[in-house]
Amino acid sequence: MSYTSIRPGQLWLDTEGKRIQAHGGSLFYENSTYYWYGENKEKTTGENNILHWGIKCYASQDLYNWEDIGLIIPPDTENEKSSLHPSSKMERPHIIYNKDTKKYVCWIKVMNKDGSQTETVLTADSLLGPYTKLKEGIKPLGMNAGDFDLAVADDGKAYYYFERVHSETICADLTVDYTDVTGYYSTHFPKSGPPYVREATAHFIRNSKHYLLTSGTTGYLPNPSETAIADTWHGPFHVLGNPHRGDESQTSYHSQISSVFKVPGKKDLYIACADRWMPELMDVKYEVYSDLFFKMFRGVEVDFDILTKDQGINFSKVIRNTSIADYVWLPLRFEEPSESHPLGMVYIDWLDEWRIEDYE
């Protein structure tokens, strides 16, 4: 099958006719080719203890049609204690290139069985690998580190935006080789706890302004996104609000943004790349499960199965089956500063179908 457009939320197949598996993913542009990499969930059906099957990568010339070029970081099927073992909750890989060391550096978030969240760092001489694991079990700045993004400045300095788990957002300077933090950091968006704490941070720059797109903390269930803007890498960041204007469901169109990609050669085209983790639960209302998350993280015992009892759906099983997760890719729309929005605003409008060629 050949595509000529992007159709958010619809089934997206690769050039072999198989469902694309690059979740919590990001895009990389190199040698006139687009690369899309992310978590391979093809075996994560909810009927086994396989939470991932490595990190898969796809290649494209047009952002529509994607060729599966295989696992760039395979699962470690031998060592059950490895952060890359299929039973490990390894998530949200991010890869940046270091021009000085000539290395591709990949950071991966790991949710450990003891409740802690740590990072694994790998490097390679090529985007497509092979990658060598350098560090495992890192707690950056001594903190539990959740969802994150990596970004590189024009002068080569790199930054790491992450959720200090259930607390606040951190911007930390990376070392010159991008494999650790220096110790210098800033804090942003302190919250009382889930579902309000910001996670899934996606950073991008437009017109010298720094933007952060974040989600709340409700697991794989979607929630309202939030946009913030700053003049510098470390802020201070000013919250602009929810970019998903018109989304009455308050679920960011039933998706969670993983990264933002500036399309090369286009004047002002930025794509918010999001996952629709739970396509079977689109009738479940945010106002209901957000209250459950609020109670759960404050020590109240809750039953999430009540969300789907009337639909005859087993919530516990569905929430574990991410092999059928879809993608919601939409362009960002920027509103310049005005009286109602002195710092401007970012919007993500729903489009059933859209084309790269329709943008300058």
N, C-alpha and C positions, 0 to 999 in steps of 0.2 A: 504494500500500500504506500502511496506517495501523498504527502501533505503539501498544501499550498498556503496554509494559515495556521494560527494557534487557536485552539478551541478549549478555553479554560474549563476544567472539571470533567472533560470527556476523556474516554479511554485513549491513551497515547501509546502507540505501538512503535517498536523499532523497525529497521529496514528488513528484518527477518519475520516480522509479524508477531513479535513477542512483546508483552507488556514491559515498558521501560522501568528499570529498577535502579533509581539514583536518588533516593529519598534524603531529606535533610541536606540537599545538595547545593552545589555552587557551579558557576560557569567560569571557564578559563579560556582566553583567546590567545592562540599562539600559531605562528606560521600560516596565517590566513585560514585557520581552522578553529571552530568552536569545540570545546570539550566540556562535557557535563558529567560530573562525578558525584557519587553519593552512596548512601547505605543500600546494599543489595538485600532486599527483603523477599526474594523469590521463594525462600523456604520458610518464611515466618508466617505460618498459617494459623497459629493459635492452637494447633494440635500436637505441638512438640516443644522442645526446649531450645529451639534455634531462634535466636533473636536477631541474627544477621548472618549473611554469608559473604563477608568481606566488603570491600569498597569497589564498586564497578564504575567503569567510565564509558562514555559514548562520544562519538565524533560526528560533526555536522558541518556542512558548508552554508546552510541557510537558516539554521535555528528551528527548522520544521522537521526535517528527516534525520534520524539519529541512528548511526551504525554502532552496534555493540562491539567494543574493542576489548572486552574482557575485564577481569579483575586486576586492578592495579595494586591493590593490597588484599591478598587472599586471607581467608580465615585460618587461624592456627588450630587445627583439629586435634593436635597431639597433646598440648599442654592446657589442661582445664583451668589453670590459674592465670593463663595469659589473658590480657585485655582484648586480644583478638580471637579468643575462643568463641565459637558460635553461641555459647550460652551466656557470654558476656554482653551486657547492655552497652555496646559501643555505638556512639551516635555522632552525627553532625561533623564529618571531617571537613577541614579547611586547609587548603594548600596555597602557599605563597612562594614566590621565587626570590632568592637572595642573589643579587647581581655580583656581590663581592666574593661569596664562597662558591658561586655557580651551583648551588644546591636548591632543590625543591624541598620545602619543609612542610610537613603535614602534622597538624595537631588534631587529636581526637578526644572527645569527651567520653568518659566511662562512668556509668552509674554502678557502683559496687554493691555486692550483696549485703554488706554491713551498713548500707545507707549513705556512705561517703561518696563524693563525686570527685574524680581525679582526671588527669590528662595523660595521654600517651603521645610522644613525639617521635616522628620518623623522618628520614631524609632520603633523597634519591638524586641521581644525576640527570634523570629525565622525568618529565611530568608523569609518564606512563610506568615509571618504576624500572627495576625493582626497588622497593623501599626497605631501608634498614631501620629497625627499631633502636632508638637511642636511649629513650627514657620512658619509664612506666611508673604509674602511681604518683605522679607529681601533684602536689597541692600548692598551686601558685600563691605566693605570699602567705602560705600557711592556711589558705582558705579552701573550703569545699567549692569547686568551680563547676558551674553548670553550663548551659548553652552559651555559645560564644561566637565571635567573628574575629578574623585577622585582617589587618589592613596595612599597606605599605605606602609611605610618603614618597614624593618625587625624589627626595634626597637619600632614599634607601632606609630611613628609620622605620621601624615597624611597631605596631600597636596591637594590643589584645583586649577586646571588649568581652567581658564575661559576667554572667550572673553569679554573684556571691550567694550561694544557695539560700533561697527563701529570705533574702535580706535586702540586697541592693545591687546596682550595676557598678562594675569596676572597669576603668580604663587603665591598663598597665603597659609600660614601655617594655618592649622585648630587647633581649641582648643583641649584639651586632650579628650573631649567627642565627637569630630567630628561634633558638631552641630552648629559651628560658626567659624569665622576667628579670629585670634589673633590680627591682625593689621600689622603683618610683611608680606611684599610681594615684588616681583620683577616684572619688566615689560619687555616684549619681542615683537619683530616684529611690531613696530609702522608703521602704514600705513595711507595713505591719506583718505581712506574710501573704501566702497564697489566698485567693487567686490574684491578688493585686501586684505582687512582686513581678518585675519585668524579666522576661527571658527571651530566647530566640533572637538575640540582638543582630541586626543587619546594618552595617555601616556603609555609607557612600558619600561622595563629595560632589557638589554641584555649585558652580560659580563661587568657588572658594569657601563655601559653607559646608559644615559637617552635619550629616543627618544620621539619626538612629531610628530604625523601625523596630519595635519590640512587640511581644505579645504578653498576655498575663500567664499565670501558671495554673493550668487546668489539665495537665497531662496531654493526651492525644485529642481531648475534646477542645474545640476551638473557642476563641474568646475575642473581645475587641482589641484591635491593634492600637498602637500609640506612636506618634511621630514626635521627634524632638530635634532641635536645631542648635548649632553652636558655631562660633567663629574659629575655634581651635580644636585640636584633637582631644584635649582634656576638658573642654567646655569653659564655662558652665553651659549646660544644655537647658534649653527652654522648651517645655512641652507645648506642642501645637495642637494635639488632639488626635482623634481617630480619623485616619485617612479614608476609611471605607464609608463614605457618605452615602446615605440611602440604603444601607444594609440593615433592614429592620430586625434581622435575626441576631444582631450583635455578635456575630461569629467570624467576622472578616471573610465573608462569603464561604463559611464552613471550611476555612483553611488556616494554615500557619506559615508565615513567611520565613524562609530559611536564608535567603540572600537577595541582594539587589545587584543587577548587572547592567553596566553602561555599555550599550551596543556601539562598538567602534564604527566610525564613519557616519554615524547619525548625530545630528545636531543636539538633540535633547531627548533621546530615547533611553529611559531607564526601565528595566523590567523587574518587577517584584516577583521572585520565584517562590512559590508556596506549595505546601503539601496539603492535600485533603486526606488526612490520615484515616478518617472514619466515614467513608461514603455511605455506609449503611445506617448511620445515625444522624442524618441531616434533619430529622423531625424533632430531635431532642433540643429543648430550649436552653440557652445559656443561663437564663435567670434561675433555672432549676438546679443545674449541676454546679454553678458557681457557688451557690449556697452550700452545697454538699462539700465542696473543697474547703470553703471557709470553716465549716464545722470540723472537718476531718483534721485539718492542721492546727486545730485548737483543742484537740483531745477528745472530740465527740465521735462516738462510733456511728458510722453511716452505712447505708446499704445502697450501693450504686445500681444494683439490679432493678430498683424501682423505676429507673429512667426508661426501661424498655419492656416492662412487664405487660403493659397493655398492647404492645406490638407483637408479642410472642417471640421476641428476640432475646437470646442469652447475652446480656451485656458483657459478662466476664469473658466469654469466648470471642465475641466480636472485637473487643478492645485489643485483643492480642493478635488479631489477624491483620497485619499491615501489608501483606503481600498484594492486596487489592487497592492500596492507597493510590489516589490520583493526584494530578498536578493542576495548580491554578496559577498560571502565568498571566500577569496583567501589566500594562504600562502605567507608569506614574504620570500624573498630571500636576503641574506646578502652577500655583496662583501667586502672583507677585504681591509684595506687601501692600496692604490697604488699611483703611480705618478699622475694619472689622478684624483683620488679621495683620497687625503691624509687622510681624516677622515673615509674612507669607504663609502659604499652606501647601500641603501635599495631599493629593487625592488619588485614590485608586477606584476608578469607575468600573462597574461590571460590564463586560463585553462578552457576548456569546461566541464571537469569533473576531479575530483581528489579524492584520498583516504587517510585517516589518516594513514592507514597501510603501505603506501609507504614511510613513513618517519621514521628514526631511533628513 
